[in-house]
Amino acid sequence: MSGPTPRTHETTDTSLRILDAVADMDSPTVSEVAEALDMAVSTAHKHLQTLLSNDLVVKQDDRYQLGLKLFHLGTKAKGRETEFTLAREKVYEIAGRTSEVVNFSVLENGRAITLFDSLDTGTLKGFQRGQYFYLHSSAAGKAMLAEMNEHRVDSIIDRWGLPKRTEYTITDRETLSEELDIVRRRGYAVNEEEAWENLKAVAVPVQDPDGSVLGAMDISGSPHRISYERSIARTLARSVAELESALESHTVLESQWNVR
């Protein structure tokens, strides 16, 4: 049985909803934010002014955009774990060896977010650094889902659903369950244009030393370029094994240092 839902502060919740709305909309006005969230214009204005005074949004004429302070905070978050630094090094190593686009994503609140990719600029739609995506329609997401028990998978689906992104997206639980069984048997996941058209990806899960899922490493590109998925999966599996070994060694060294 799950525990009680944590209490939240309604005013803070509203500000964060407005921040999400600004992120999702194209430089909205205060009226557009209010309409999108079904709230009074005065309420939206008050919260936007608070976000503005804290540099979380910026205002140009009468339109709002996300502030670069969020980029600063996100950069800090990316560097909070040594594991992420090791993963970033592995991303560039794989990319250098394969000349393919490599991404490392982690799980956060039931969705995946791309922390690192081998591109200096995000030229593949949807796979830019910092992009959130649903687990059921991406290779990295399915690789992570396959590492979870049924209860956790169900809780993620209950929260986020199975939204359709393309004509190839899996949108029912039974089909997704069958797909995850295949992922577990072969050890890697594939995204066949399920999130974005003309984009295929192959992913392998990355485990923490404690056995939990840390994230997933994937190689993505056009379906024609990523046609040799088994070979890609073998390359990823070898590199992920090296990464997991490095993570384990770091944990051991850190543990030994702490007892000194």
C-alpha positions in Angstrom: 0.0 0.0 0.0 1.4 3.4 -0.9 1.8 6.1 1.7 -0.2 9.3 2.0 0.2 11.9 -0.7 2.7 14.5 0.5 1.1 17.9 1.3 2.0 20.7 -1.1 1.7 24.5 -1.1 -1.0 25.6 -3.5 0.6 28.9 -4.3 3.9 27.2 -5.2 2.0 24.6 -7.2 0.4 27.4 -9.2 3.7 29.2 -9.9 5.2 25.9 -11.2 2.2 25.2 -13.4 2.6 28.7 -14.9 6.3 28.1 -15.4 5.5 24.8 -17.3 3.0 26.7 -19.4 5.5 29.3 -20.4 7.9 26.5 -21.3 5.2 24.8 -23.5 3.9 27.9 -25.2 5.6 30.2 -27.7 6.3 33.4 -25.8 2.8 33.7 -24.3 1.2 36.8 -22.9 -0.3 36.9 -19.5 -3.8 36.5 -21.0 -2.7 33.4 -23.0 -1.2 31.8 -19.8 -4.4 32.5 -17.9 -6.6 31.1 -20.6 -4.4 28.0 -21.0 -4.6 27.3 -17.2 -8.2 28.5 -16.8 -7.4 31.1 -14.2 -8.0 34.8 -13.7 -5.6 37.1 -15.5 -4.8 38.9 -12.3 -3.7 35.5 -10.7 -1.5 34.7 -13.7 0.0 38.2 -13.6 0.8 37.9 -9.9 2.6 34.6 -10.3 4.5 35.7 -13.4 5.7 38.8 -11.6 7.1 36.6 -8.8 8.8 34.3 -11.4 10.1 37.4 -13.1 11.6 38.9 -9.9 13.4 35.6 -9.3 14.8 35.5 -12.9 12.9 32.3 -13.7 11.2 34.0 -16.6 12.0 37.1 -18.6 9.6 39.6 -20.3 10.0 41.2 -23.6 7.2 43.7 -24.5 4.1 41.9 -23.2 5.4 38.3 -23.7 7.1 35.9 -21.3 9.9 33.4 -21.9 11.9 31.1 -19.7 14.9 32.8 -18.0 18.4 31.6 -18.4 18.6 31.0 -14.6 16.9 27.8 -15.4 19.8 26.8 -17.6 22.1 27.6 -14.8 20.1 25.5 -12.4 19.9 22.6 -14.9 23.7 22.7 -15.4 24.1 22.4 -11.6 21.7 19.5 -11.5 23.6 17.7 -14.3 26.8 17.8 -12.3 25.3 16.7 -9.0 26.3 13.0 -9.4 29.7 11.5 -10.3 27.7 8.9 -12.2 26.5 11.5 -14.6 30.1 12.7 -15.3 31.2 9.1 -16.1 28.2 8.6 -18.3 29.0 11.8 -20.2 32.5 10.6 -20.9 31.1 7.3 -22.2 28.7 9.1 -24.5 31.6 10.9 -26.3 33.7 7.8 -26.3 31.0 5.7 -28.1 30.3 8.5 -30.5 34.0 8.8 -31.4 34.2 5.1 -32.0 30.9 4.7 -34.0 30.5 8.2 -35.6 26.8 7.9 -34.5 24.6 10.2 -32.3 24.7 8.9 -28.8 22.4 9.9 -25.9 22.3 9.3 -22.2 19.0 9.7 -20.4 17.8 9.2 -16.9 14.5 8.6 -15.2 12.8 11.4 -13.3 9.2 11.4 -12.0 8.0 8.8 -14.5 9.5 10.4 -17.6 13.0 10.3 -19.1 15.2 13.3 -19.7 18.2 13.5 -22.0 21.2 14.6 -19.9 23.9 14.3 -22.5 24.2 13.7 -26.2 27.2 13.7 -28.6 25.9 16.7 -30.6 27.2 20.1 -29.9 23.8 21.4 -31.0 20.5 19.7 -31.0 19.9 18.9 -34.6 17.7 15.8 -34.1 14.2 16.9 -33.2 13.2 15.8 -29.7 16.7 14.5 -28.6 18.2 17.8 -27.5 19.8 17.9 -24.1 17.2 18.6 -21.5 14.3 17.2 -23.5 11.7 15.2 -21.5 10.0 12.3 -23.3 7.6 9.6 -22.5 9.0 6.1 -21.6 6.6 4.0 -23.8 7.5 5.7 -27.1 11.3 5.8 -26.9 14.0 3.2 -26.9 15.7 4.6 -23.8 12.4 4.8 -22.0 11.4 1.2 -22.9 14.9 0.0 -21.8 14.3 1.6 -18.4 10.7 0.3 -18.1 11.9 -3.2 -18.8 14.1 -3.0 -15.7 11.1 -2.2 -13.5 8.5 -4.4 -11.8 4.9 -4.5 -13.0 3.6 -2.3 -10.2 6.0 0.5 -11.0 5.3 0.3 -14.8 1.6 0.5 -14.0 2.1 3.5 -11.8 4.0 5.4 -14.5 1.3 4.6 -17.1 -1.4 5.7 -14.6 0.3 9.0 -14.3 1.3 9.8 -17.8 -0.8 7.5 -19.9 0.3 6.2 -23.3 -0.1 9.2 -25.6 0.2 8.7 -29.3 3.1 10.5 -31.0 3.1 8.9 -34.4 1.2 6.1 -36.2 3.7 3.6 -34.8 3.4 4.6 -31.1 2.3 1.8 -28.7 -0.9 3.0 -27.0 -2.3 0.0 -25.1 -0.9 -1.7 -22.0 -1.0 -5.3 -23.4 1.1 -4.4 -26.4 3.5 -2.5 -24.3 3.8 -5.4 -21.8 4.6 -7.7 -24.7 7.2 -5.3 -26.0 8.9 -5.1 -22.6 9.1 -8.9 -22.5 10.9 -8.8 -25.8 13.3 -6.1 -24.5 14.1 -8.2 -21.4 14.8 -11.3 -23.5 17.1 -9.7 -26.0 18.7 -7.1 -23.7 18.0 -3.9 -25.7 15.1 -1.8 -26.8 14.2 -0.3 -30.1 12.2 2.8 -31.1 10.8 2.4 -34.6 9.7 5.9 -35.4 7.4 5.7 -32.3 8.2 9.2 -30.9 9.2 11.1 -34.1 8.9 10.2 -37.7 12.1 9.2 -39.5 13.9 8.6 -36.2 15.0 5.2 -35.0 16.9 4.4 -31.8 18.5 1.4 -30.1 19.0 1.6 -26.3 20.5 -0.4 -23.5 19.7 0.2 -19.8 22.4 1.4 -17.3 22.2 0.0 -13.8 23.4 1.7 -10.6 25.8 -0.4 -8.4 22.8 -1.1 -6.1 21.0 -2.8 -9.0 18.4 -0.1 -9.7 18.1 1.5 -13.1 20.2 4.6 -13.4 19.3 5.4 -17.0 19.8 4.3 -20.6 22.3 4.8 -23.4 21.1 4.9 -26.9 22.2 5.5 -30.5 19.7 7.3 -32.7 19.4 8.3 -36.3 17.4 7.7 -39.5 15.9 4.2 -39.9 18.2 3.6 -42.9 21.3 4.5 -40.9 20.2 2.5 -37.8 19.2 -0.7 -39.7 22.0 -2.8 -38.1 20.3 -2.8 -34.6 21.9 -6.0 -33.3 25.4 -4.7 -34.0 24.5 -1.3 -32.4 23.1 -3.1 -29.3 26.3 -5.2 -28.9 28.4 -2.0 -29.1 26.2 -0.3 -26.5 26.1 -3.3 -24.2 29.9 -3.5 -24.1 30.2 0.2 -23.4 27.5 0.1 -20.8 29.2 -2.8 -19.1 32.4 -0.7 -18.9 30.4 2.2 -17.5 28.7 0.0 -14.9 32.1 -1.4 -13.9 33.5 2.2 -13.5 30.4 3.1 -11.4 31.0 0.1 -9.2 34.7 0.9 -8.8 33.9 4.5 -7.9 31.4 3.2 -5.2 34.0 0.9 -3.7 36.7 3.6 -3.6 34.2 6.1 -2.1 33.2 3.6 0.5 36.8 2.9 1.4 37.6 6.6 1.7 34.6 7.2 4.0 35.8 4.6 6.6 39.3 6.1 6.8 
